[in-house]
Amino acid sequence: METPALILVIVVWSSVTLITGYFFWKVLSLPKHPEQDSFPDNDDIEK
């Protein structure tokens, strides 16, 4: 493989890997939201 092609392959693979890692980290570091109670009738509150 010629030198310019090798440089291009390394640059493209590196940029794709970094962008993928950035978005993967962004998704993993999202704050967790409390789950919404989908059934209001199943609460333990006395009526």
DSSP file (Angstrom, degrees, kcal/mol; ACC not computed):
  #  RESIDUE AA STRUCTURE BP1 BP2  ACC     N-H-->O    O-->H-N    N-H-->O    O-->H-N    TCO  KAPPA ALPHA  PHI   PSI    X-CA   Y-CA   Z-CA
    1    1 A M              0   0    0      0, 0.0     2,-0.0     0, 0.0     5,-0.0   0.000 360.0 360.0 360.0 136.8    0.0    0.0    0.0
    2    2 A E     >  -     0   0    0      1,-0.1     4,-2.1     4,-0.0     5,-0.2  -0.296 360.0-111.1 -70.3 157.6    1.3    3.4   -0.9
    3    3 A T  H  > S+     0   0    0      1,-0.2     4,-2.4     2,-0.2     5,-0.2   0.899 114.1  50.5 -61.1 -46.3    2.1    5.9    1.9
    4    4 A P  H  > S+     0   0    0      0, 0.0     4,-2.3     0, 0.0    -1,-0.2   0.893 111.7  49.2 -61.7 -36.8   -0.7    8.4    1.1
    5    5 A A  H  > S+     0   0    0      2,-0.2     4,-2.4     1,-0.2    -2,-0.2   0.902 110.9  49.6 -67.9 -39.5   -3.3    5.6    1.1
    6    6 A L  H  X S+     0   0    0     -4,-2.1     4,-2.3     2,-0.2    -1,-0.2   0.900 111.0  49.4 -64.9 -41.4   -2.0    4.2    4.4
    7    7 A I  H  X S+     0   0    0     -4,-2.4     4,-2.4     2,-0.2    -2,-0.2   0.915 111.3  49.9 -63.6 -42.8   -2.1    7.7    6.0
    8    8 A L  H  X S+     0   0    0     -4,-2.3     4,-2.6    -5,-0.2     5,-0.2   0.915 110.4  49.6 -62.9 -43.4   -5.7    8.1    4.7
    9    9 A V  H  X S+     0   0    0     -4,-2.4     4,-2.6     1,-0.2     5,-0.3   0.924 112.4  47.5 -61.8 -45.0   -6.8    4.8    6.1
   10   10 A I  H  X S+     0   0    0     -4,-2.3     4,-2.2     1,-0.2    -2,-0.2   0.904 113.4  47.9 -64.3 -41.8   -5.3    5.5    9.5
   11   11 A V  H  X S+     0   0    0     -4,-2.4     4,-2.4     2,-0.2    -2,-0.2   0.922 114.5  45.6 -65.7 -44.1   -6.9    9.0    9.7
   12   12 A V  H  X S+     0   0    0     -4,-2.6     4,-2.5     2,-0.2     5,-0.2   0.936 114.7  46.8 -67.0 -46.3  -10.3    7.7    8.7
   13   13 A W  H  X S+     0   0    0     -4,-2.6     4,-2.3    -5,-0.2    -1,-0.2   0.900 114.0  49.0 -62.2 -40.6  -10.2    4.7   11.1
   14   14 A S  H  X S+     0   0    0     -4,-2.2     4,-2.6    -5,-0.3    -1,-0.2   0.925 111.9  47.2 -65.6 -44.3   -9.0    6.9   13.9
   15   15 A S  H  X S+     0   0    0     -4,-2.4     4,-2.5     2,-0.2     5,-0.2   0.908 113.2  48.3 -66.5 -40.5  -11.7    9.6   13.3
   16   16 A V  H  X S+     0   0    0     -4,-2.5     4,-2.4     2,-0.2    -1,-0.2   0.912 113.3  48.4 -64.2 -42.1  -14.5    7.0   13.1
   17   17 A T  H  X S+     0   0    0     -4,-2.3     4,-2.5    -5,-0.2    -2,-0.2   0.915 113.4  46.8 -64.5 -43.6  -13.2    5.3   16.3
   18   18 A L  H  X S+     0   0    0     -4,-2.6     4,-2.4     2,-0.2    -2,-0.2   0.911 113.4  47.6 -66.4 -42.7  -13.0    8.6   18.2
   19   19 A I  H  X S+     0   0    0     -4,-2.5     4,-2.2     2,-0.2     5,-0.2   0.917 113.6  48.1 -65.4 -42.6  -16.4    9.8   17.1
   20   20 A T  H  X S+     0   0    0     -4,-2.4     4,-2.3    -5,-0.2    -2,-0.2   0.921 113.0  48.3 -63.0 -43.9  -18.0    6.4   18.0
   21   21 A G  H  X S+     0   0    0     -4,-2.5     4,-2.5    -5,-0.2    -2,-0.2   0.873 109.1  54.1 -63.9 -37.5  -16.3    6.4   21.4
   22   22 A Y  H  X S+     0   0    0     -4,-2.4     4,-2.2     2,-0.2    -2,-0.2   0.948 112.5  41.8 -62.4 -49.4  -17.4   10.0   22.0
   23   23 A F  H  X S+     0   0    0     -4,-2.2     4,-2.1     2,-0.2    -2,-0.2   0.853 113.2  53.9 -69.1 -33.4  -21.1    9.2   21.4
   24   24 A F  H  X S+     0   0    0     -4,-2.3     4,-2.1    -5,-0.2    -1,-0.2   0.929 111.6  45.2 -63.3 -45.0  -20.8    5.9   23.3
   25   25 A W  H  X S+     0   0    0     -4,-2.5     4,-1.8     1,-0.2    -2,-0.2   0.875 110.2  55.2 -65.4 -37.4  -19.4    7.8   26.3
   26   26 A K  H  < S+     0   0    0     -4,-2.2    -1,-0.2     1,-0.2    -2,-0.2   0.900 110.0  45.7 -63.5 -40.8  -22.1   10.5   26.0
   27   27 A V  H >< S+     0   0    0     -4,-2.1     3,-1.1     1,-0.2    -1,-0.2   0.905 113.3  49.6 -68.6 -41.4  -24.9    7.9   26.1
   28   28 A L  H 3< S+     0   0    0     -4,-2.1    -2,-0.2     1,-0.2    -1,-0.2   0.784 109.1  52.3 -69.5 -26.1  -23.3    6.1   29.1
   29   29 A S  T 3< S+     0   0    0     -4,-1.8    -1,-0.2    -5,-0.1    -2,-0.2   0.317  78.2 122.5 -96.4   9.8  -22.8    9.3   31.1
   30   30 A L  S <  S-     0   0    0     -3,-1.1     2,-0.1    -4,-0.2    -3,-0.0  -0.461  72.2-106.7 -65.7 141.1  -26.4   10.5   30.8
   31   31 A P        -     0   0    0      0, 0.0     2,-0.3     0, 0.0    -1,-0.1  -0.452  36.7-111.5 -68.8 143.3  -28.0   11.1   34.2
   32   32 A K        -     0   0    0     -2,-0.1     3,-0.0    -3,-0.1    -3,-0.0  -0.564  26.3-144.3 -78.8 136.6  -30.5    8.4   35.1
   33   33 A H        -     0   0    0     -2,-0.3     2,-0.1     1,-0.1     3,-0.1  -0.783  25.0-106.9 -97.0 141.7  -34.1    9.5   35.2
   34   34 A P        -     0   0    0      0, 0.0     2,-0.2     0, 0.0    -1,-0.1  -0.403  42.6-102.6 -65.4 144.5  -36.5    8.0   37.8
   35   35 A E        -     0   0    0      1,-0.1     2,-0.3    -2,-0.1    -3,-0.0  -0.449  33.4-122.6 -70.2 138.5  -38.9    5.6   36.3
   36   36 A Q        -     0   0    0     -2,-0.2     2,-0.7     1,-0.1    -1,-0.1  -0.632  23.8-116.4 -81.2 136.8  -42.4    6.9   35.9
   37   37 A D        -     0   0    0     -2,-0.3    -1,-0.1     1,-0.2    -2,-0.0  -0.630  28.8-173.2 -74.7 114.6  -45.1    5.0   37.7
   38   38 A S  S    S+     0   0    0     -2,-0.7    -1,-0.2     1,-0.2    -2,-0.0   0.654  74.1  52.5 -86.2 -14.6  -47.3    3.7   34.9
   39   39 A F    >   -     0   0    0      1,-0.1     3,-1.4    -3,-0.1    -1,-0.2  -0.872  59.2-179.0-122.6  98.2  -50.0    2.3   37.2
   40   40 A P  G >  S+     0   0    0      0, 0.0     3,-0.8     0, 0.0    -1,-0.1   0.698  79.2  66.2 -69.4 -16.2  -51.2    4.9   39.7
   41   41 A D  G 3  S+     0   0    0      1,-0.2    -2,-0.0     3,-0.0     0, 0.0   0.578  87.7  67.5 -82.0  -8.4  -53.5    2.3   41.3
   42   42 A N  G <  S+     0   0    0     -3,-1.4    -1,-0.2     2,-0.0     2,-0.1   0.217  71.2 122.5 -99.2  18.1  -50.7    0.1   42.6
   43   43 A D    <   -     0   0    0     -3,-0.8     0, 0.0     1,-0.1     0, 0.0  -0.421  67.0-128.6 -74.7 154.0  -49.4    2.6   45.2
   44   44 A D        +     0   0    0     -2,-0.1     2,-0.4     2,-0.1    -1,-0.1   0.131  66.3 126.8 -89.2  20.4  -49.3    1.5   48.9
   45   45 A I        -     0   0    0      1,-0.1     2,-0.3     2,-0.0    -2,-0.1  -0.658  61.5-126.0 -82.8 129.1  -51.1    4.6   50.0
   46   46 A E              0   0    0     -2,-0.4    -2,-0.1     1,-0.1    -1,-0.1  -0.558 360.0 360.0 -73.8 134.5  -54.2    4.0   52.2
   47   47 A K              0   0    0     -2,-0.3    -1,-0.1     0, 0.0    -2,-0.0   0.399 360.0 360.0-106.3 360.0  -57.4    5.6   50.8
